[in-house]
């Protein structure tokens, strides 16, 4: 393998999440994961959480995904690791997660 082959063409920067209320979604993930606010505006918010940047963007007439409803788009999920599942679920519920 050459040095040129080892160099990536691009690098992963973050995840963009469509939503109705960027500030509320950013606050939810800050409460769940901690982190730092990078920006906030009426139409978007960005936060740096351990390991990744999350960018929330307002979408007109946004409909949250539902399953198995084909009209609302595909469900999107973000996986998290927790040391204690019960504690994670309790904390998620306290900050408004479902």
MODELLER restraints for C-alpha pairs under 7 A, 6 or more apart:
rsr = mdl.restraints
at = mdl.atoms
rsr.add(forms.Gaussian(group=physical.xy_distance, feature=features.Distance(at['CA:13:A'], at['CA:52:A']), mean=6.93, stdev=0.5))
rsr.add(forms.Gaussian(group=physical.xy_distance, feature=features.Distance(at['CA:13:A'], at['CA:53:A']), mean=6.60, stdev=0.5))
rsr.add(forms.Gaussian(group=physical.xy_distance, feature=features.Distance(at['CA:14:A'], at['CA:52:A']), mean=5.42, stdev=0.5))
rsr.add(forms.Gaussian(group=physical.xy_distance, feature=features.Distance(at['CA:14:A'], at['CA:53:A']), mean=4.48, stdev=0.5))
rsr.add(forms.Gaussian(group=physical.xy_distance, feature=features.Distance(at['CA:14:A'], at['CA:54:A']), mean=5.66, stdev=0.5))
rsr.add(forms.Gaussian(group=physical.xy_distance, feature=features.Distance(at['CA:15:A'], at['CA:53:A']), mean=6.41, stdev=0.5))
rsr.add(forms.Gaussian(group=physical.xy_distance, feature=features.Distance(at['CA:15:A'], at['CA:54:A']), mean=5.02, stdev=0.5))
rsr.add(forms.Gaussian(group=physical.xy_distance, feature=features.Distance(at['CA:15:A'], at['CA:55:A']), mean=6.13, stdev=0.5))
rsr.add(forms.Gaussian(group=physical.xy_distance, feature=features.Distance(at['CA:16:A'], at['CA:54:A']), mean=5.95, stdev=0.5))
rsr.add(forms.Gaussian(group=physical.xy_distance, feature=features.Distance(at['CA:16:A'], at['CA:55:A']), mean=4.59, stdev=0.5))
rsr.add(forms.Gaussian(group=physical.xy_distance, feature=features.Distance(at['CA:16:A'], at['CA:56:A']), mean=5.74, stdev=0.5))
rsr.add(forms.Gaussian(group=physical.xy_distance, feature=features.Distance(at['CA:17:A'], at['CA:55:A']), mean=6.10, stdev=0.5))
rsr.add(forms.Gaussian(group=physical.xy_distance, feature=features.Distance(at['CA:17:A'], at['CA:56:A']), mean=4.76, stdev=0.5))
rsr.add(forms.Gaussian(group=physical.xy_distance, feature=features.Distance(at['CA:17:A'], at['CA:57:A']), mean=6.18, stdev=0.5))
rsr.add(forms.Gaussian(group=physical.xy_distance, feature=features.Distance(at['CA:18:A'], at['CA:56:A']), mean=5.98, stdev=0.5))
rsr.add(forms.Gaussian(group=physical.xy_distance, feature=features.Distance(at['CA:18:A'], at['CA:57:A']), mean=5.11, stdev=0.5))
rsr.add(forms.Gaussian(group=physical.xy_distance, feature=features.Distance(at['CA:18:A'], at['CA:58:A']), mean=6.08, stdev=0.5))
rsr.add(forms.Gaussian(group=physical.xy_distance, feature=features.Distance(at['CA:18:A'], at['CA:59:A']), mean=6.04, stdev=0.5))
rsr.add(forms.Gaussian(group=physical.xy_distance, feature=features.Distance(at['CA:19:A'], at['CA:56:A']), mean=6.67, stdev=0.5))
rsr.add(forms.Gaussian(group=physical.xy_distance, feature=features.Distance(at['CA:19:A'], at['CA:57:A']), mean=6.02, stdev=0.5))
rsr.add(forms.Gaussian(group=physical.xy_distance, feature=features.Distance(at['CA:19:A'], at['CA:58:A']), mean=5.20, stdev=0.5))
rsr.add(forms.Gaussian(group=physical.xy_distance, feature=features.Distance(at['CA:19:A'], at['CA:59:A']), mean=5.87, stdev=0.5))
rsr.add(forms.Gaussian(group=physical.xy_distance, feature=features.Distance(at['CA:19:A'], at['CA:62:A']), mean=6.09, stdev=0.5))
rsr.add(forms.Gaussian(group=physical.xy_distance, feature=features.Distance(at['CA:20:A'], at['CA:58:A']), mean=5.22, stdev=0.5))
rsr.add(forms.Gaussian(group=physical.xy_distance, feature=features.Distance(at['CA:20:A'], at['CA:59:A']), mean=5.94, stdev=0.5))
rsr.add(forms.Gaussian(group=physical.xy_distance, feature=features.Distance(at['CA:20:A'], at['CA:62:A']), mean=5.52, stdev=0.5))
rsr.add(forms.Gaussian(group=physical.xy_distance, feature=features.Distance(at['CA:21:A'], at['CA:58:A']), mean=6.09, stdev=0.5))
rsr.add(forms.Gaussian(group=physical.xy_distance, feature=features.Distance(at['CA:22:A'], at['CA:43:A']), mean=6.64, stdev=0.5))
rsr.add(forms.Gaussian(group=physical.xy_distance, feature=features.Distance(at['CA:22:A'], at['CA:44:A']), mean=5.35, stdev=0.5))
rsr.add(forms.Gaussian(group=physical.xy_distance, feature=features.Distance(at['CA:22:A'], at['CA:45:A']), mean=5.60, stdev=0.5))
rsr.add(forms.Gaussian(group=physical.xy_distance, feature=features.Distance(at['CA:22:A'], at['CA:56:A']), mean=5.07, stdev=0.5))
rsr.add(forms.Gaussian(group=physical.xy_distance, feature=features.Distance(at['CA:22:A'], at['CA:57:A']), mean=5.71, stdev=0.5))
rsr.add(forms.Gaussian(group=physical.xy_distance, feature=features.Distance(at['CA:22:A'], at['CA:58:A']), mean=5.86, stdev=0.5))
rsr.add(forms.Gaussian(group=physical.xy_distance, feature=features.Distance(at['CA:23:A'], at['CA:45:A']), mean=6.15, stdev=0.5))
rsr.add(forms.Gaussian(group=physical.xy_distance, feature=features.Distance(at['CA:26:A'], at['CA:45:A']), mean=6.48, stdev=0.5))
rsr.add(forms.Gaussian(group=physical.xy_distance, feature=features.Distance(at['CA:26:A'], at['CA:47:A']), mean=6.81, stdev=0.5))
rsr.add(forms.Gaussian(group=physical.xy_distance, feature=features.Distance(at['CA:26:A'], at['CA:56:A']), mean=6.81, stdev=0.5))
rsr.add(forms.Gaussian(group=physical.xy_distance, feature=features.Distance(at['CA:28:A'], at['CA:95:A']), mean=6.42, stdev=0.5))
rsr.add(forms.Gaussian(group=physical.xy_distance, feature=features.Distance(at['CA:31:A'], at['CA:95:A']), mean=6.48, stdev=0.5))
rsr.add(forms.Gaussian(group=physical.xy_distance, feature=features.Distance(at['CA:32:A'], at['CA:92:A']), mean=6.32, stdev=0.5))
rsr.add(forms.Gaussian(group=physical.xy_distance, feature=features.Distance(at['CA:33:A'], at['CA:49:A']), mean=6.37, stdev=0.5))
rsr.add(forms.Gaussian(group=physical.xy_distance, feature=features.Distance(at['CA:34:A'], at['CA:49:A']), mean=6.28, stdev=0.5))
rsr.add(forms.Gaussian(group=physical.xy_distance, feature=features.Distance(at['CA:35:A'], at['CA:47:A']), mean=6.73, stdev=0.5))
rsr.add(forms.Gaussian(group=physical.xy_distance, feature=features.Distance(at['CA:35:A'], at['CA:48:A']), mean=5.48, stdev=0.5))
rsr.add(forms.Gaussian(group=physical.xy_distance, feature=features.Distance(at['CA:35:A'], at['CA:49:A']), mean=4.32, stdev=0.5))
rsr.add(forms.Gaussian(group=physical.xy_distance, feature=features.Distance(at['CA:35:A'], at['CA:50:A']), mean=6.60, stdev=0.5))
rsr.add(forms.Gaussian(group=physical.xy_distance, feature=features.Distance(at['CA:36:A'], at['CA:47:A']), mean=5.49, stdev=0.5))
rsr.add(forms.Gaussian(group=physical.xy_distance, feature=features.Distance(at['CA:36:A'], at['CA:48:A']), mean=5.17, stdev=0.5))
rsr.add(forms.Gaussian(group=physical.xy_distance, feature=features.Distance(at['CA:36:A'], at['CA:49:A']), mean=6.57, stdev=0.5))
rsr.add(forms.Gaussian(group=physical.xy_distance, feature=features.Distance(at['CA:37:A'], at['CA:46:A']), mean=6.17, stdev=0.5))
rsr.add(forms.Gaussian(group=physical.xy_distance, feature=features.Distance(at['CA:37:A'], at['CA:47:A']), mean=4.44, stdev=0.5))
rsr.add(forms.Gaussian(group=physical.xy_distance, feature=features.Distance(at['CA:37:A'], at['CA:48:A']), mean=6.45, stdev=0.5))
rsr.add(forms.Gaussian(group=physical.xy_distance, feature=features.Distance(at['CA:38:A'], at['CA:46:A']), mean=5.17, stdev=0.5))
rsr.add(forms.Gaussian(group=physical.xy_distance, feature=features.Distance(at['CA:38:A'], at['CA:47:A']), mean=5.09, stdev=0.5))
rsr.add(forms.Gaussian(group=physical.xy_distance, feature=features.Distance(at['CA:38:A'], at['CA:48:A']), mean=6.64, stdev=0.5))
rsr.add(forms.Gaussian(group=physical.xy_distance, feature=features.Distance(at['CA:39:A'], at['CA:45:A']), mean=5.39, stdev=0.5))
rsr.add(forms.Gaussian(group=physical.xy_distance, feature=features.Distance(at['CA:39:A'], at['CA:46:A']), mean=5.17, stdev=0.5))
rsr.add(forms.Gaussian(group=physical.xy_distance, feature=features.Distance(at['CA:40:A'], at['CA:46:A']), mean=6.54, stdev=0.5))
rsr.add(forms.Gaussian(group=physical.xy_distance, feature=features.Distance(at['CA:43:A'], at['CA:57:A']), mean=5.86, stdev=0.5))
rsr.add(forms.Gaussian(group=physical.xy_distance, feature=features.Distance(at['CA:43:A'], at['CA:58:A']), mean=4.97, stdev=0.5))
rsr.add(forms.Gaussian(group=physical.xy_distance, feature=features.Distance(at['CA:44:A'], at['CA:56:A']), mean=5.40, stdev=0.5))
rsr.add(forms.Gaussian(group=physical.xy_distance, feature=features.Distance(at['CA:44:A'], at['CA:57:A']), mean=4.37, stdev=0.5))
rsr.add(forms.Gaussian(group=physical.xy_distance, feature=features.Distance(at['CA:44:A'], at['CA:58:A']), mean=5.99, stdev=0.5))
rsr.add(forms.Gaussian(group=physical.xy_distance, feature=features.Distance(at['CA:45:A'], at['CA:55:A']), mean=5.77, stdev=0.5))
rsr.add(forms.Gaussian(group=physical.xy_distance, feature=features.Distance(at['CA:45:A'], at['CA:56:A']), mean=5.20, stdev=0.5))
rsr.add(forms.Gaussian(group=physical.xy_distance, feature=features.Distance(at['CA:45:A'], at['CA:57:A']), mean=6.70, stdev=0.5))
rsr.add(forms.Gaussian(group=physical.xy_distance, feature=features.Distance(at['CA:46:A'], at['CA:53:A']), mean=6.97, stdev=0.5))
rsr.add(forms.Gaussian(group=physical.xy_distance, feature=features.Distance(at['CA:46:A'], at['CA:54:A']), mean=5.69, stdev=0.5))
rsr.add(forms.Gaussian(group=physical.xy_distance, feature=features.Distance(at['CA:46:A'], at['CA:55:A']), mean=4.33, stdev=0.5))
rsr.add(forms.Gaussian(group=physical.xy_distance, feature=features.Distance(at['CA:46:A'], at['CA:56:A']), mean=6.21, stdev=0.5))
rsr.add(forms.Gaussian(group=physical.xy_distance, feature=features.Distance(at['CA:47:A'], at['CA:53:A']), mean=5.71, stdev=0.5))
rsr.add(forms.Gaussian(group=physical.xy_distance, feature=features.Distance(at['CA:47:A'], at['CA:54:A']), mean=5.39, stdev=0.5))
rsr.add(forms.Gaussian(group=physical.xy_distance, feature=features.Distance(at['CA:47:A'], at['CA:55:A']), mean=6.54, stdev=0.5))
rsr.add(forms.Gaussian(group=physical.xy_distance, feature=features.Distance(at['CA:48:A'], at['CA:54:A']), mean=6.35, stdev=0.5))
rsr.add(forms.Gaussian(group=physical.xy_distance, feature=features.Distance(at['CA:63:A'], at['CA:72:A']), mean=6.24, stdev=0.5))
rsr.add(forms.Gaussian(group=physical.xy_distance, feature=features.Distance(at['CA:64:A'], at['CA:72:A']), mean=6.81, stdev=0.5))
rsr.add(forms.Gaussian(group=physical.xy_distance, feature=features.Distance(at['CA:65:A'], at['CA:72:A']), mean=5.14, stdev=0.5))
rsr.add(forms.Gaussian(group=physical.xy_distance, feature=features.Distance(at['CA:65:A'], at['CA:73:A']), mean=5.86, stdev=0.5))
rsr.add(forms.Gaussian(group=physical.xy_distance, feature=features.Distance(at['CA:65:A'], at['CA:74:A']), mean=6.23, stdev=0.5))
rsr.add(forms.Gaussian(group=physical.xy_distance, feature=features.Distance(at['CA:65:A'], at['CA:75:A']), mean=4.99, stdev=0.5))
rsr.add(forms.Gaussian(group=physical.xy_distance, feature=features.Distance(at['CA:66:A'], at['CA:72:A']), mean=6.26, stdev=0.5))
rsr.add(forms.Gaussian(group=physical.xy_distance, feature=features.Distance(at['CA:66:A'], at['CA:75:A']), mean=6.37, stdev=0.5))
rsr.add(forms.Gaussian(group=physical.xy_distance, feature=features.Distance(at['CA:67:A'], at['CA:75:A']), mean=6.83, stdev=0.5))
rsr.add(forms.Gaussian(group=physical.xy_distance, feature=features.Distance(at['CA:82:A'], at['CA:88:A']), mean=6.33, stdev=0.5))
